[in-house]
Amino acid sequence: HKKLNEKFAMCKKALDQTDLELGKAQQARQAASDEVAAVDAKVQKVAFEMRKLDGAKLNALSEHTALDKAAQNVKAAIERKQALIGEKEMAAATLENDLARIKVDALNTAASNVVLKQRLESMTAELRDKDGLIQRYEQETRRRNDELEKKEHSVSVLNRKLDAMKERAGLDAARAQQADEEEAGPLEATIRELRAELDRKAAESAEMQRQWISGQTELVARENDNASKGDTLLELRARLTILNQKRLRIESQFDVQNREVVELERSMSMMHHQLTKLNALI
């Protein structure tokens, strides 16, 4: 019985030792399990962080690519704007040169217009003077013609009177000659004086007629010249009107070009600012 108790005690002691070791083993297993769980959690956390980091890298790369592409697009747009500004500035310079030439041409045309107008006014006044002189020539010619007609009538009357006196005398040739010399002497002298005066008046009238014809010829020439000057003046005025219209049109185009250049420069300045920001982000 004693041996059984000893054996039982030994078995119980061995069992207790086994339970103790089993408890320790369970504790070690639990510790190992906890450690494995902790390590697994750390691994999962590291994997999650790696995925996040990879996503961030991918996003950063995508954003970098997008920013680089945007910067390239902005740069290309700026280059296009610069080329367009160059074209606009060249067109504006061409318009400015055209406008300067038109202004010079308009000034020259206006100056020619003023000179021609003054010349036309002077010629018109001269024509009025010539016309008045010709009218005086005509009046003087009519007056002298009237005097000539009166003188010719007087000579005709005296000639008829002389012929009548000769017919009434009824004398022979000698007596008629004596009668003519005695009775008709004063009458013939008067006739000769009248004829001489008539010749002078005729010569004066012919000279007046010549002056009148010369004045008429000069008047016609002046009127033709005046008409030509008037046509030239009308042409110059029409040309000046066309030049003014062209000047206004080019000035309007020039203003439009300048406004477009200002707008393009403002837009390009904004693009430069955007490009600077993109480069900073890249």
C-alpha positions as a LaTeX table, in Angstrom:
\begin{tabular}{lrrr}
\hline
Residue & $x$ (\AA) & $y$ (\AA) & $z$ (\AA) \\
\hline
His1 & 0.00 & 0.00 & 0.00 \\
Lys2 & 2.91 & 2.29 & 0.87 \\
Lys3 & 4.54 & 1.62 & $-2.45$ \\
Leu4 & 1.30 & 2.46 & $-4.19$ \\
Asn5 & 1.14 & 5.75 & $-2.34$ \\
Glu6 & 4.70 & 6.52 & $-3.24$ \\
Lys7 & 4.06 & 5.55 & $-6.80$ \\
Phe8 & 0.89 & 7.71 & $-6.79$ \\
Ala9 & 2.83 & 10.59 & $-5.32$ \\
Met10 & 5.50 & 10.16 & $-7.93$ \\
Cys11 & 2.89 & 10.00 & $-10.68$ \\
Lys12 & 1.12 & 13.01 & $-9.25$ \\
Lys13 & 4.37 & 14.89 & $-9.03$ \\
Ala14 & 5.20 & 13.91 & $-12.58$ \\
Leu15 & 1.70 & 14.92 & $-13.63$ \\
Asp16 & 2.04 & 18.25 & $-11.87$ \\
Gln17 & 5.40 & 18.72 & $-13.50$ \\
Thr18 & 3.87 & 17.85 & $-16.81$ \\
Asp19 & 0.99 & 20.27 & $-16.20$ \\
Leu20 & 3.50 & 22.92 & $-15.25$ \\
Glu21 & 5.54 & 22.33 & $-18.36$ \\
Leu22 & 2.36 & 22.16 & $-20.40$ \\
Gly23 & 1.31 & 25.51 & $-18.94$ \\
Lys24 & 4.68 & 26.94 & $-19.75$ \\
Ala25 & 4.48 & 25.47 & $-23.24$ \\
Gln26 & 1.01 & 26.94 & $-23.68$ \\
Gln27 & 2.26 & 30.28 & $-22.43$ \\
Ala28 & 5.21 & 30.07 & $-24.82$ \\
Arg29 & 2.87 & 29.07 & $-27.63$ \\
Gln30 & 0.55 & 31.97 & $-26.78$ \\
Ala31 & 3.51 & 34.31 & $-26.63$ \\
Ala32 & 4.73 & 32.98 & $-29.96$ \\
Ser33 & 1.22 & 33.27 & $-31.37$ \\
Asp34 & 0.95 & 36.83 & $-30.09$ \\
Glu35 & 4.35 & 37.59 & $-31.52$ \\
Val36 & 3.33 & 36.07 & $-34.85$ \\
Ala37 & 0.12 & 38.10 & $-34.80$ \\
Ala38 & 2.09 & 41.24 & $-33.98$ \\
Val39 & 4.56 & 40.50 & $-36.74$ \\
Asp40 & 1.70 & 39.74 & $-39.12$ \\
Ala41 & 0.03 & 43.01 & $-38.15$ \\
Lys42 & 3.29 & 44.81 & $-38.72$ \\
Val43 & 3.67 & 43.07 & $-42.08$ \\
Gln44 & 0.14 & 44.02 & $-43.06$ \\
Lys45 & 0.76 & 47.57 & $-41.90$ \\
Val46 & 4.02 & 47.73 & $-43.82$ \\
Ala47 & 2.28 & 46.27 & $-46.88$ \\
Phe48 & $-0.51$ & 48.84 & $-46.52$ \\
Glu49 & 2.01 & 51.63 & $-46.15$ \\
Met50 & 3.89 & 50.28 & $-49.17$ \\
Arg51 & 0.66 & 50.24 & $-51.17$ \\
Lys52 & $-0.07$ & 53.79 & $-50.04$ \\
Leu53 & 3.48 & 54.82 & $-50.92$ \\
Asp54 & 3.22 & 53.13 & $-54.31$ \\
Gly55 & $-0.12$ & 54.87 & $-54.90$ \\
Ala56 & 1.38 & 58.18 & $-53.85$ \\
Lys57 & 4.34 & 57.58 & $-56.14$ \\
Leu58 & 1.99 & 56.66 & $-58.96$ \\
Asn59 & $-0.14$ & 59.73 & $-58.31$ \\
Ala60 & 2.95 & 61.89 & $-58.07$ \\
Leu61 & 4.28 & 60.43 & $-61.31$ \\
Ser62 & 0.91 & 60.92 & $-62.98$ \\
Glu63 & 0.68 & 64.45 & $-61.62$ \\
His64 & 4.26 & 65.14 & $-62.69$ \\
Thr65 & 3.46 & 63.82 & $-66.15$ \\
Ala66 & 0.29 & 65.92 & $-66.28$ \\
Leu67 & 2.14 & 68.99 & $-65.04$ \\
Asp68 & 4.93 & 68.41 & $-67.54$ \\
Lys69 & 2.39 & 68.00 & $-70.33$ \\
Ala70 & 0.51 & 71.09 & $-69.13$ \\
Ala71 & 3.77 & 73.03 & $-69.04$ \\
Gln72 & 4.56 & 71.88 & $-72.56$ \\
Asn73 & 1.07 & 72.89 & $-73.69$ \\
Val74 & 1.41 & 76.29 & $-72.04$ \\
Lys75 & 4.86 & 76.74 & $-73.56$ \\
Ala76 & 3.52 & 75.81 & $-77.00$ \\
Ala77 & 0.59 & 78.20 & $-76.51$ \\
Ile78 & 3.01 & 80.97 & $-75.49$ \\
Glu79 & 5.11 & 80.32 & $-78.58$ \\
Arg80 & 1.98 & 80.49 & $-80.74$ \\
Lys81 & 0.94 & 83.71 & $-79.01$ \\
Gln82 & 4.41 & 85.17 & $-79.55$ \\
Ala83 & 4.29 & 84.28 & $-83.24$ \\
Leu84 & 0.80 & 85.77 & $-83.50$ \\
Ile85 & 1.94 & 88.92 & $-81.69$ \\
Gly86 & 4.84 & 89.18 & $-84.13$ \\
Glu87 & 2.42 & 88.92 & $-87.04$ \\
Lys88 & 0.08 & 91.49 & $-85.49$ \\
Glu89 & 2.95 & 93.87 & $-84.76$ \\
Met90 & 4.22 & 93.46 & $-88.34$ \\
Ala91 & 0.72 & 94.11 & $-89.67$ \\
Ala92 & 0.40 & 97.13 & $-87.36$ \\
Ala93 & 3.77 & 98.46 & $-88.56$ \\
Thr94 & 2.65 & 98.02 & $-92.18$ \\
Leu95 & $-0.60$ & 99.82 & $-91.43$ \\
Glu96 & 1.32 & 102.57 & $-89.66$ \\
Asn97 & 3.58 & 103.01 & $-92.70$ \\
Asp98 & 0.57 & 103.04 & $-95.02$ \\
Leu99 & $-1.12$ & 105.56 & $-92.75$ \\
Ala100 & 1.98 & 107.79 & $-92.77$ \\
Arg101 & 2.14 & 107.66 & $-96.58$ \\
Ile102 & $-1.57$ & 108.42 & $-96.83$ \\
Lys103 & $-1.21$ & 111.38 & $-94.45$ \\
Val104 & 1.68 & 112.75 & $-96.53$ \\
Asp105 & $-0.29$ & 112.20 & $-99.74$ \\
Ala106 & $-3.35$ & 113.82 & $-98.18$ \\
Leu107 & $-1.29$ & 116.82 & $-97.03$ \\
Asn108 & 0.23 & 117.20 & $-100.50$ \\
Thr109 & $-3.19$ & 116.87 & $-102.10$ \\
Ala110 & $-4.67$ & 119.39 & $-99.66$ \\
Ala111 & $-1.80$ & 121.81 & $-100.36$ \\
Ser112 & $-2.30$ & 121.38 & $-104.12$ \\
Asn113 & $-6.00$ & 121.84 & $-103.54$ \\
Val114 & $-5.42$ & 125.13 & $-101.69$ \\
Val115 & $-2.99$ & 126.42 & $-104.34$ \\
Leu116 & $-5.31$ & 125.41 & $-107.16$ \\
Lys117 & $-8.30$ & 126.95 & $-105.39$ \\
Gln118 & $-6.41$ & 130.22 & $-104.93$ \\
Arg119 & $-5.35$ & 130.12 & $-108.57$ \\
Leu120 & $-8.92$ & 129.38 & $-109.61$ \\
Glu121 & $-10.26$ & 132.29 & $-107.56$ \\
Ser122 & $-7.61$ & 134.58 & $-109.07$ \\
Met123 & $-8.47$ & 133.40 & $-112.57$ \\
Thr124 & $-12.19$ & 133.83 & $-111.89$ \\
Ala125 & $-11.59$ & 137.43 & $-110.77$ \\
Glu126 & $-9.42$ & 137.99 & $-113.84$ \\
Leu127 & $-12.14$ & 136.52 & $-116.03$ \\
Arg128 & $-14.65$ & 138.91 & $-114.52$ \\
Asp129 & $-12.30$ & 141.80 & $-115.30$ \\
Lys130 & $-11.77$ & 140.53 & $-118.85$ \\
Asp131 & $-15.49$ & 140.07 & $-119.32$ \\
Gly132 & $-16.10$ & 143.64 & $-118.13$ \\
Leu133 & $-13.41$ & 144.92 & $-120.50$ \\
Ile134 & $-14.94$ & 143.01 & $-123.41$ \\
Gln135 & $-18.35$ & 144.40 & $-122.56$ \\
Arg136 & $-16.82$ & 147.90 & $-122.65$ \\
Tyr137 & $-15.22$ & 147.05 & $-126.00$ \\
Glu138 & $-18.59$ & 145.94 & $-127.31$ \\
Gln139 & $-20.31$ & 149.08 & $-126.04$ \\
Glu140 & $-17.59$ & 151.29 & $-127.52$ \\
Thr141 & $-17.76$ & 149.39 & $-130.81$ \\
Arg142 & $-21.54$ & 149.82 & $-130.96$ \\
Arg143 & $-21.16$ & 153.51 & $-130.18$ \\
Arg144 & $-18.54$ & 153.98 & $-132.88$ \\
Asn145 & $-20.61$ & 151.99 & $-135.35$ \\
Asp146 & $-23.55$ & 154.27 & $-134.59$ \\
Glu147 & $-21.31$ & 157.29 & $-135.19$ \\
Leu148 & $-20.06$ & 155.77 & $-138.44$ \\
Glu149 & $-23.60$ & 155.15 & $-139.60$ \\
Lys150 & $-24.51$ & 158.75 & $-138.76$ \\
Lys151 & $-21.42$ & 160.07 & $-140.59$ \\
Glu152 & $-22.13$ & 157.86 & $-143.58$ \\
His153 & $-25.71$ & 159.11 & $-143.60$ \\
Ser154 & $-24.45$ & 162.71 & $-143.47$ \\
Val155 & $-22.07$ & 162.07 & $-146.39$ \\
Ser156 & $-24.88$ & 160.46 & $-148.38$ \\
Val157 & $-27.13$ & 163.45 & $-147.71$ \\
Leu158 & $-24.41$ & 165.88 & $-148.76$ \\
Asn159 & $-23.66$ & 163.87 & $-151.90$ \\
Arg160 & $-27.32$ & 163.86 & $-152.85$ \\
Lys161 & $-27.50$ & 167.59 & $-152.16$ \\
Leu162 & $-24.43$ & 168.19 & $-154.35$ \\
Asp163 & $-25.88$ & 166.11 & $-157.18$ \\
Ala164 & $-29.19$ & 167.97 & $-156.93$ \\
Met165 & $-27.44$ & 171.32 & $-157.10$ \\
Lys166 & $-25.58$ & 170.23 & $-160.23$ \\
Glu167 & $-28.78$ & 169.06 & $-161.88$ \\
Arg168 & $-30.63$ & 172.31 & $-161.08$ \\
Ala169 & $-27.86$ & 174.46 & $-162.49$ \\
Gly170 & $-28.47$ & 173.19 & $-166.09$ \\
Leu171 & $-25.23$ & 174.82 & $-167.24$ \\
Asp172 & $-22.76$ & 173.65 & $-169.87$ \\
Ala173 & $-19.59$ & 171.96 & $-168.87$ \\
Ala174 & $-17.59$ & 175.11 & $-168.40$ \\
Arg175 & $-20.32$ & 176.89 & $-166.47$ \\
Ala176 & $-21.07$ & 173.72 & $-164.59$ \\
Gln177 & $-17.41$ & 173.39 & $-163.71$ \\
Gln178 & $-17.31$ & 177.05 & $-162.64$ \\
Ala179 & $-20.56$ & 176.61 & $-160.72$ \\
Asp180 & $-19.25$ & 173.50 & $-159.14$ \\
Glu181 & $-16.12$ & 175.25 & $-158.08$ \\
Glu182 & $-17.99$ & 178.32 & $-156.79$ \\
Glu183 & $-21.13$ & 176.77 & $-155.29$ \\
Ala184 & $-20.03$ & 173.26 & $-154.49$ \\
Gly185 & $-16.58$ & 174.08 & $-153.16$ \\
Pro186 & $-17.58$ & 174.49 & $-149.51$ \\
Leu187 & $-19.90$ & 171.49 & $-149.76$ \\
Glu188 & $-17.23$ & 169.24 & $-151.21$ \\
Ala189 & $-14.80$ & 170.40 & $-148.57$ \\
Thr190 & $-17.34$ & 169.41 & $-145.96$ \\
Ile191 & $-17.79$ & 166.06 & $-147.68$ \\
Arg192 & $-14.04$ & 165.48 & $-147.78$ \\
Glu193 & $-13.78$ & 166.31 & $-144.10$ \\
Leu194 & $-16.65$ & 163.97 & $-143.31$ \\
Arg195 & $-15.09$ & 161.21 & $-145.43$ \\
Ala196 & $-11.73$ & 161.70 & $-143.74$ \\
Glu197 & $-13.41$ & 161.53 & $-140.34$ \\
Leu198 & $-15.36$ & 158.53 & $-141.58$ \\
Asp199 & $-12.11$ & 156.80 & $-142.54$ \\
Arg200 & $-10.63$ & 157.57 & $-139.12$ \\
Lys201 & $-13.73$ & 156.27 & $-137.38$ \\
Ala202 & $-13.66$ & 153.16 & $-139.56$ \\
Ala203 & $-10.00$ & 152.59 & $-138.66$ \\
Glu204 & $-10.77$ & 153.11 & $-134.97$ \\
Ser205 & $-13.75$ & 150.79 & $-135.26$ \\
Ala206 & $-11.60$ & 148.17 & $-136.97$ \\
Glu207 & $-9.03$ & 148.47 & $-134.18$ \\
Met208 & $-11.78$ & 148.15 & $-131.57$ \\
Gln209 & $-13.11$ & 145.15 & $-133.46$ \\
Arg210 & $-9.64$ & 143.60 & $-133.47$ \\
Gln211 & $-9.28$ & 144.22 & $-129.73$ \\
Trp212 & $-12.73$ & 142.77 & $-129.16$ \\
Ile213 & $-11.86$ & 139.63 & $-131.14$ \\
Ser214 & $-8.56$ & 139.34 & $-129.25$ \\
Gly215 & $-10.37$ & 139.79 & $-125.94$ \\
Gln216 & $-12.98$ & 137.21 & $-126.91$ \\
Thr217 & $-10.25$ & 134.76 & $-127.89$ \\
Glu218 & $-8.44$ & 135.34 & $-124.60$ \\
Leu219 & $-11.72$ & 135.06 & $-122.70$ \\
Val220 & $-12.51$ & 131.71 & $-124.33$ \\
Ala221 & $-8.98$ & 130.48 & $-123.58$ \\
Arg222 & $-9.27$ & 131.64 & $-119.96$ \\
Glu223 & $-12.70$ & 130.05 & $-119.62$ \\
Asn224 & $-11.34$ & 126.77 & $-121.00$ \\
Asp225 & $-8.36$ & 126.98 & $-118.65$ \\
Asn226 & $-10.69$ & 127.83 & $-115.80$ \\
Ala227 & $-12.92$ & 124.87 & $-116.65$ \\
Ser228 & $-9.84$ & 122.63 & $-116.76$ \\
Lys229 & $-8.69$ & 123.98 & $-113.40$ \\
Gly230 & $-12.20$ & 123.43 & $-112.04$ \\
Asp231 & $-12.16$ & 119.81 & $-113.24$ \\
Thr232 & $-8.73$ & 119.32 & $-111.69$ \\
Leu233 & $-9.99$ & 120.87 & $-108.45$ \\
Leu234 & $-12.96$ & 118.50 & $-108.41$ \\
Glu235 & $-10.61$ & 115.56 & $-109.03$ \\
Leu236 & $-8.34$ & 116.70 & $-106.19$ \\
Arg237 & $-11.31$ & 117.10 & $-103.86$ \\
Ala238 & $-12.55$ & 113.63 & $-104.78$ \\
Arg239 & $-9.06$ & 112.23 & $-104.25$ \\
Leu240 & $-8.80$ & 114.00 & $-100.90$ \\
Thr241 & $-12.16$ & 112.52 & $-99.88$ \\
Ile242 & $-10.98$ & 109.04 & $-100.89$ \\
Leu243 & $-7.70$ & 109.52 & $-99.01$ \\
Asn244 & $-9.54$ & 110.69 & $-95.89$ \\
Gln245 & $-11.85$ & 107.67 & $-96.07$ \\
Lys246 & $-8.86$ & 105.37 & $-96.55$ \\
Arg247 & $-7.06$ & 107.07 & $-93.65$ \\
Leu248 & $-10.05$ & 106.56 & $-91.36$ \\
Arg249 & $-10.34$ & 102.92 & $-92.42$ \\
Ile250 & $-6.63$ & 102.23 & $-91.81$ \\
Glu251 & $-6.72$ & 104.09 & $-88.47$ \\
Ser252 & $-9.63$ & 101.85 & $-87.45$ \\
Gln253 & $-7.70$ & 98.73 & $-88.54$ \\
Phe254 & $-4.62$ & 100.04 & $-86.73$ \\
Asp255 & $-6.61$ & 100.51 & $-83.51$ \\
Val256 & $-8.02$ & 96.98 & $-83.83$ \\
Gln257 & $-4.53$ & 95.56 & $-84.37$ \\
Asn258 & $-3.20$ & 97.45 & $-81.33$ \\
Arg259 & $-6.06$ & 96.21 & $-79.16$ \\
Glu260 & $-5.43$ & 92.65 & $-80.33$ \\
Val261 & $-1.70$ & 92.99 & $-79.58$ \\
Val262 & $-2.46$ & 94.33 & $-76.08$ \\
Glu263 & $-4.90$ & 91.46 & $-75.45$ \\
Leu264 & $-2.38$ & 88.90 & $-76.74$ \\
Glu265 & 0.38 & 90.35 & $-74.55$ \\
Arg266 & $-1.93$ & 90.22 & $-71.52$ \\
Ser267 & $-2.84$ & 86.61 & $-72.30$ \\
Met268 & 0.83 & 85.70 & $-72.81$ \\
Ser269 & 1.74 & 87.32 & $-69.48$ \\
Met270 & $-0.86$ & 85.14 & $-67.76$ \\
Met271 & 0.54 & 82.07 & $-69.52$ \\
His272 & 4.07 & 82.95 & $-68.39$ \\
His273 & 2.77 & 83.15 & $-64.82$ \\
Gln274 & 1.07 & 79.75 & $-65.18$ \\
Leu275 & 4.24 & 78.27 & $-66.67$ \\
Thr276 & 6.30 & 79.59 & $-63.74$ \\
Lys277 & 3.89 & 77.98 & $-61.27$ \\
Leu278 & 3.96 & 74.68 & $-63.17$ \\
Asn279 & 7.76 & 74.67 & $-63.27$ \\
Ala280 & 7.80 & 75.26 & $-59.52$ \\
Leu281 & 5.47 & 72.30 & $-59.00$ \\
Ile282 & 7.53 & 70.08 & $-61.31$ \\
\hline
\end{tabular}
